[in-house]
């Protein structure tokens, strides 16, 4: 509760939760004696989708090889502490409380957004707990994101880019989004580009053409081939036969391959094929195509119901997840439990699943403000030609589906916040 009170106070420091600029965080970092300048061996990860999967895969690879890792991700799924991963564990409640209080006092009620403040906090605590490698996930975009304050890094990774957060662009075009994410990557480093649509890849290449970093592209410099037992990773250094990863969905093979490529190209670290093989089996990415097999929520559904979660919230992620759902064929009915935040492409997201789900049950997202009301979200689903109705809560949605559709796959999606609340209920 002490931490929650501080976080609520921090939200009052700026009228907007997001206000893209670097002036405020640079001012606070200067007041903190520029902790970001004390951080070395930084990997910056930008893109639209798969950032978290790439970050967690990198962490597993380096830790399996015996290196210590600091990692900053956003948003958190269940607990705020998940944003601050320090040398093998998440920050403790006591340490987090003391950190927030310290930085709050130094900031002295000056205007700064919530994201900027908590990013500065991570840089400070990471500078005091130095690791062999630091993995930094960018926020909304990159050019004016609070994470873009480093003067040098060892690698930049561009994950798949698609349309999202268009309310922060002038025209809502892919050209604007690619520019924001790619035009200001650091020079004299390495840029690893994940699998992209051809049209998007061409735009990325145009944006990074004058960048002096070594550029490595999926499909040209590395790739993978799926097989019965797993997949084979292939790059200019050779091939690695790998087991099936713990992450679900074929799209994750591409994400994992991007992380593998980054690790192999950072030759100052000794990463062996065996390290990679072991790491692939251990990767965990909570809230991304995750089955709930145990816990409180299983009491509300039948034993035959499969309960599947995914925090995807844009059309690009919907396409990837829908391919996985198709693997069930028509053997099982799929019922979607949906909650979404405002300013998302709701109709485009839902439409992707039209031919693969039987109905949509909409819910409000607990403990959030800017979500789409369940009644409105249900109307959007109906406009897509999918039967839909609102439900009072996540629990009641599960109970009613479990009673009437005992063999169905119950698929909760539309927001990482919805998934986080669901996991906490479980």
N, C-alpha and C positions, 0 to 999 in steps of 0.2 A: 504493500500500500504506500510506503514511503517513496518508492521509485515512481509509482503511478502519479503521485501528487507532483513530483518534480516534472515529469513528462508533460503533465497538463499545464504547468506554469510555462514551460518552454514553448508550447503552442501559442501562447499569448504574446510572444516577443515580436511577432510579425503578423500583419493582417492576412497574409497569404501563406498557405502551407508550402507552396512552391513558387519561387520567384527567381527565375534563372539569372544568376549573376555570380561573379567571383569576388566582388568587392568586399562583401560582408565577411565571408569566411577568411579571406586574406587578412582582414583587420584583426579578427579573433586569433588566427594562427600567429600573427605577429605578437599579440599580447601574451600568447602562450610560449613565446620564444621559438617560434617556427619548428614545431616537432616534426613536420613533414620532411624537413631538410635533413633530419637525422635518420630517415628511413631509407634503406637501400634494398636492392634485389626485389624490386616491385614488379609484379605482373598486373597490368590493368586490363579489365575485361569489359568490353562495351558491346552493344547490340540490342536487339529487341527480345528475342527468345533464347532460351538455353543458357543464359549467363550463369544461373545457379548450378546447373548440371556440370558445366565446364569447370566452374570454381571448385565444386566438391570433388570432381575427378582429379583435378590437379592436386588438391590437398591430399587425397589418398595416395597418389603416386609418390609425392615427395615424402610423406610421412612413412610410407612403406620402405622407402630407400634410406630412412633414418634421419631425415632433415626435419627441423622444427618449422612450423608454419603459423603465421598470423593471417587471419582472413576477416574481411569486412564485407558483409552482404546486406542487401535491403530489398524488400521488407523482410522482417522476421515472420515466421509462421505461427508459432505458439507463444513464445516468450521473447521479450525485447532483448534479453541477453544473447540470443542466437546471432545477433548482428556482430558481436565482438568475440571472435574465436582467437584465443591466445595460446600458442604453443601446446596444443593438445586438448584444450578444454575451453568451454565458454566462461566468460567472466562471471564471477560470483555476485550475488545480490549485494553483499557488503561493499565489494570493490566497485561495482557499478554505481551504487549510491554515492560513495565518496568521490568518485570521478565526476559525476554529474554536478554535485554540489561545488566542487573545486572550480570547474569550468564556468558554472553559473555565476559564481562570485566574481571571477575574472572578467566575464562578459559584462557584468554590471548593468543588466537590463537594457543593453543596447539592441537595436533591431537586428534580428538574424532569423532565418527560417529554421524550422525544426530539423530538417535534413542537414542543413549546413552545420548546425550546432553539434548534432550527434556524430557527424563525420569528423569534425575537429576533435571531439572527445576520443574517437578511435585513434586518430593520429597521435594524440598525446599518450594514451595508454600503450600503444604499440611501440612508441619510441622508448618507453620505460621497460618494455619486455621484448627486446629485440630478438628476432627469429632469423633463421637461415633464408627464408623467403616470405614475402608478403603478397597476398592475393587480394586485389582491390576490385570489387564489382562496382561499376559506375551506376549512377542513379538514372533519372529520367532520360536524359540525353548524355552527351559527354562534353561538348565544347564549353558550356557554362555550368556544368555540374560541379558540385562541391568536391568531388574526387579528383578533378583535373587541376591540381595545384603542384604536382611534382615537376621537377626540372629535368629529371631523367628516370628511365626505367630499364628493365631488362627485356621486356616484351609487352606488346599490346595485342590483345586477341579480339577479333571482330566476330561475334556470334551471328546467327541468321538475323537479318534485318527485314522488318515488315512494317506495315502501317499500324501505328498505335500512338496514343497521346497526341492526336492531331489538334487538340485545343491549344497546344503550346506552339503550334506552327501557324504561319500566316495563311497558307493555302491548303494544308493537309496533304501534301504530296510526298511521295517516296523520295524525291530529289532533296527536299528539305530535311527529311529525317536522316538520310545518308550523310548529308553535309554536316549536320549537327553531331553525328556519331563518329565520323571519320576524318573530317577536314583538319582537326587539331590534335591528331595523335603525335606523340613525341618522335623526334628524329633520332638518328644514330642508334637505333634499337632493332628490334625484330617485330614485324607485324604478321600475325598468323590469321588468315581469313578462313572462316568456316564455310561449309556448304551454303550456297546462296542460289536464288533464282538467277538465270543468266542476265536478265535485264538489270537486276540489282547489283550483281557482280561487276558489270560494266560501269555502273555509277560509282561503285566503291573504288575501282581501279582509277577512275578519273580523279577522284578526290584525293587519293594517296599517291598520285603519279609523281609529284615533286618531293615527296617525303623521302629522306635519305636512308630510311631504315631498310633492312633486308626484308623482302616481301615473300610470303609463302602462302600459296593458294590451294584450297581443297580442289581436287580433280586434276590439278597440274603438278603439284609437288607432293601430294599425299592423298590417299584414298583408303577405302576398306571394301572387303567382299564378305558378304554374309554366307555362312555355311550351316550345315545341320547341327554342329556342336557349338557354334559361336560365330566368330568372324575372324578374318585375317586383316591386320593392319599393314599397309604398304606405303613406304616412302623411299626416298633416294638412298637411305642407309640400309634398306632391306625390308624383310617381312617379319611379322610376329603373329603366330597363330594364337588366338586368344579364346578363352571360354566365354560362354554366354554371360553377359553382365547381370548384376542384380537389378539394374534399372529396366523397366518394361518399355516396350515400344522400339521398333526398328530405328526410328529417328534418333534414339539415344546412341546408337552405334556411331552415327556421324558426329554427335557432340563429344563422345568419348574419344574418338579419333582425333579431333581437334586438340583436346587436352594432351593426348599422347604426343602429338606432333610438337606442341610447345615444349613439353618436358624433354623430348629427345633433341630439340634444337638449342636448348640451354646447356651447352656442353661443359659449362663450368661445374655442373652437377653430375654426379655419377649415377645415372639411371639405367639399370639393366633391364633386359627383356623379362627376367624373372620378377623384378619389382613391379613391372607393369601388369604381368599376369596375375600376381597376387592382389594388386590394387583393384583391378577390374571386378574381382569377386566381392570386394568389400564396399563398393560405392553405395552411398545412401543419399537420396535426394527427397527429403520429406515433402509430402504434398504434391508430388509429381507422379502421376499414375501409380498410386499407392493403394493396395488392397487393405481393408480393415478386417482382419481375421479374428481378433480378440478385443475385449474391452466392453465398456458399458453400452455402446450403441448396438452391439450384436444382440442385446436383449430385446430390442425393439423390432427386429426383423426375423424372418424364418431362417432355419439352418441352411436352406437351399439358396437363399438370396446371397449374391455376391455384392459386396459393398466396395465401390471403387471411387477414389478421390483424385481430382487433378485441378490445380490452381490456374489453368489456362484461362485467359481473359481477352484474347484478340483473335481475329480470324486465322492468322498464321498458325497459332498454337492449336486452334480448333482443327485445322486440316491435318496436322501431325497426329493429334490424339484420335481423330476419327478413323484414321487408317488402322490404328491399333484396335479400336472397337469393331471394325469390320472383320477382324480375325476370329471373332466369335460366330460369324455367319448369322444365320437366322434361327439358330438352335435356341437362343435365349432372347427374351424380350428385354430391351434396355429402356429404363425409365430415368430421365434426367431430373435431378434436383438442382435448381439453378438459382444463384444469387449473384448480382453484378453491381459494380460501382457505376456511378454516373460517368458521363463523358467517355464511354466505351462504345465500340461499334456493335451494339447489342443485336440488331437484326442480322447483320452479316455473320456474327459469331454463331447465332442459333441456327441459321440457315444451313451451315456446313453439315450439321448433324441430321438434317431433315429426313433423309432416307434410311437412317440407321437407328433412330429411336422411335418409340411408340408414343410417348407423351412427355410433357414437361411439367414439373411441379415447382412453382416459384416460391421463394422464401426471402424475407428480409435478412440482412447480414447483421448479426448481433454486435453490439459495441462499436458500431461505425455510424458515421453521420451521412456521408455522401453516397448512399447506395440508392439504386432504383427500387421504388416501392414494389412489393410483390404483385400487386394488382396491375400496375403498369407493365411490369415485366411479363406477366401472363398474357396481356393483350398483344405485346410484341410477338410472343411465341405463336399465338393464334394467328396473327397476320402472316406468319411464315407457313401456315397450313399445318401446324402441329397442335394436336389436342393439348390443352393446358389449363391448369387451375392453380390458384394460390393456396398456400398452407400457412398455418399460424406460426410454425417453428420448424427447425430441422428435425427435432424429435418426433413431432406429430406427423411430419412428412414421411419419415421412416416407418413409423407405426402403421399408418394407413396403407402404405405400399406393401409392407410386410404381410398385412392381413389379406389384401386383395390379390396380390401378385407374388405368391410365395416362391416362384421360380425365377423371378426377374433379376437382372443386373441393375442395381441402383447406383447411378453415376452422379456424384456431386461435383459440380464444376462452376466456372464463371468468375472466380475470384480467389486469390490466395488468402484473403481475409476470411472468406467463407470456409475454406479448407482448414485454416488455423482454428477457427471457432469449433469446427466439427471435431478436429483432433483433440481439442481441450475437453469437449463434451465426452469424448471416448475415454 
